[in-house]
Amino acid sequence: MNEKKIAECFRRMPYISSLDVSDVSSRIKQENTEEQTDQMEVTEQRHKLNEVDEKHVLKSQGKKAKKLHTCSQCGKNFQNEGILNRHMRIHTGEKPYTCPHCGKSFTGESGLVYHLHVHSGVKPFNCDQCGKDFISSSNLKTHLKVHSGERPYECSLCGKGFSRLDCLKLHQKTHNEVRDHVCSDCGKSYVTTGELKRHQRIHTGEKPYHCTQCGESFRCTKALRTHQHGHSGEKPFNCGQCSKTFISLSYLKKHLTVHTGVKRHLCSLCGKSYSRLDTFKRHQITHDEVRDHVCLDCGKSFTKSSHLKQHQRIHTGERYYTCSVCDKTFTRSGSLKIHGRVHSEEKPYHCTQCEKSFKHLSSLHTHMKKCGK
């Protein structure tokens, strides 16, 4: 409607003839402008809502796209390609992360970082019940089941319970006699790859675990821990019959055969019998006279490399074992133990005839020859 027609309409309407026609026209224009502005705001809001919807759809599509990283071997889905690539190493056997200390390899960086704690000795997680330390919180949680007695994993064949799933799986192999890890050097077979690797170090001579105090090397961490008890003087395993203490459970078990009197290992050459297999084997070497560990300083030969190392300290003057009471030093942990009885008045060797006690085994033997006569 143009301005002339509007003016004509107002002239024909006497009750508003007093109004200014141009004023009315400007008001109508203003109203039209405001209406257009409202429409533009509504349109803009619709655009914004559409943009939000589009972003939401794209985000949802992106999430769905992430799930499309699928393993071609087992069909498992992953959020991104990096996680899929790490997962694929399970199927390919690839282990790109290698320990610089012992050569052990891992599929992921986290596995290597965890393993390096074994060499560094860092164990930040402590058991508040027995004081034992662990390299991870998961290992501590598993250990706590020892104190609680919880054994949630039960063998379906014999009913034996285990606190850890991996222990159950290893146990089940004993029923099936599955020893599928075979040594290529001697043909001996083992239940796990770990056992095989430890065994192969006998052939290679590899000893990746080193004592930080004396530099002595070992094939496995268990042997290193046992050795380190010798430096600290800690003996957590006690004999209930004679109160003698030991640095490891295996040493305690060997010692208990002394009390039973059972000597199952008989030498076929001289008829001498022994309660412990390792003592029997050392005795047999004396018949063969295999002394292939020779001291370069004096020419003295030994049956074991450890005996040679102990002997060489005489020439080097190295004394790694120190008495905490008087600071006297010794070349061997055994010598330190014997010396410690001077301060403690400990007499671990008892006569079965008269109940007299002695500090040294040699003193007991001398006494036994006279006692009872």
Secondary structure as the mmCIF struct_conf table of DSSP 4:
data_model
#
loop_
_struct_conf.conf_type_id
_struct_conf.id
_struct_conf.beg_label_comp_id
_struct_conf.beg_label_asym_id
_struct_conf.beg_label_seq_id
_struct_conf.end_label_comp_id
_struct_conf.end_label_asym_id
_struct_conf.end_label_seq_id
HELX_RH_AL_P HELX_RH_AL_P1 GLU A 3 ARG A 11
TURN_TY1_P TURN_TY1_P1 ARG A 12 ARG A 12
HELX_RH_3T_P HELX_RH_3T_P1 PRO A 14 ILE A 16
TURN_TY1_P TURN_TY1_P2 SER A 17 SER A 18
BEND BEND1 LEU A 19 LEU A 19
HELX_RH_AL_P HELX_RH_AL_P2 VAL A 21 LYS A 66
TURN_TY1_P TURN_TY1_P3 LYS A 67 LEU A 68
STRN STRN1 HIS A 69 THR A 70
TURN_TY1_P TURN_TY1_P4 SER A 72 CYS A 74
STRN STRN2 ASN A 77 PHE A 78
BEND BEND2 GLN A 79 ASN A 80
HELX_RH_AL_P HELX_RH_AL_P3 GLU A 81 THR A 92
STRN STRN3 TYR A 97 THR A 98
TURN_TY1_P TURN_TY1_P5 PRO A 100 CYS A 102
STRN STRN4 SER A 105 PHE A 106
BEND BEND3 THR A 107 GLY A 108
HELX_RH_AL_P HELX_RH_AL_P4 GLU A 109 SER A 120
STRN STRN5 PHE A 125 ASN A 126
TURN_TY1_P TURN_TY1_P6 ASP A 128 CYS A 130
STRN STRN6 ASP A 133 PHE A 134
BEND BEND4 ILE A 135 SER A 136
HELX_RH_AL_P HELX_RH_AL_P5 SER A 137 SER A 148
TURN_TY1_P TURN_TY1_P7 GLY A 149 GLY A 149
STRN STRN7 TYR A 153 GLU A 154
TURN_TY1_P TURN_TY1_P8 SER A 156 CYS A 158
STRN STRN8 GLY A 161 PHE A 162
BEND BEND5 SER A 163 ARG A 164
HELX_RH_AL_P HELX_RH_AL_P6 LEU A 165 ASN A 176
TURN_TY1_P TURN_TY1_P9 GLU A 177 GLU A 177
STRN STRN9 HIS A 181 VAL A 182
TURN_TY1_P TURN_TY1_P10 SER A 184 CYS A 186
STRN STRN10 SER A 189 TYR A 190
BEND BEND6 VAL A 191 THR A 192
HELX_RH_AL_P HELX_RH_AL_P7 THR A 193 THR A 204
STRN STRN11 TYR A 209 HIS A 210
TURN_TY1_P TURN_TY1_P11 THR A 212 CYS A 214
STRN STRN12 SER A 217 PHE A 218
BEND BEND7 ARG A 219 CYS A 220
HELX_RH_AL_P HELX_RH_AL_P8 THR A 221 SER A 232
TURN_TY1_P TURN_TY1_P12 GLY A 233 GLY A 233
STRN STRN13 PHE A 237 ASN A 238
TURN_TY1_P TURN_TY1_P13 GLY A 240 CYS A 242
STRN STRN14 THR A 245 PHE A 246
BEND BEND8 ILE A 247 SER A 248
HELX_RH_AL_P HELX_RH_AL_P9 LEU A 249 THR A 260
STRN STRN15 HIS A 265 LEU A 266
TURN_TY1_P TURN_TY1_P14 SER A 268 CYS A 270
STRN STRN16 SER A 273 TYR A 274
BEND BEND9 SER A 275 ARG A 276
HELX_RH_AL_P HELX_RH_AL_P10 LEU A 277 ASP A 288
TURN_TY1_P TURN_TY1_P15 GLU A 289 GLU A 289
STRN STRN17 HIS A 293 VAL A 294
TURN_TY1_P TURN_TY1_P16 LEU A 296 CYS A 298
STRN STRN18 SER A 301 PHE A 302
BEND BEND10 THR A 303 LYS A 304
HELX_RH_AL_P HELX_RH_AL_P11 SER A 305 THR A 316
STRN STRN19 TYR A 321 THR A 322
TURN_TY1_P TURN_TY1_P17 SER A 324 CYS A 326
STRN STRN20 THR A 329 PHE A 330
BEND BEND11 THR A 331 ARG A 332
HELX_RH_AL_P HELX_RH_AL_P12 SER A 333 SER A 344
STRN STRN21 TYR A 349 HIS A 350
TURN_TY1_P TURN_TY1_P18 THR A 352 CYS A 354
STRN STRN22 SER A 357 PHE A 358
BEND BEND12 LYS A 359 HIS A 360
HELX_RH_AL_P HELX_RH_AL_P13 LEU A 361 LYS A 370
TURN_TY1_P TURN_TY1_P19 CYS A 371 GLY A 372
#
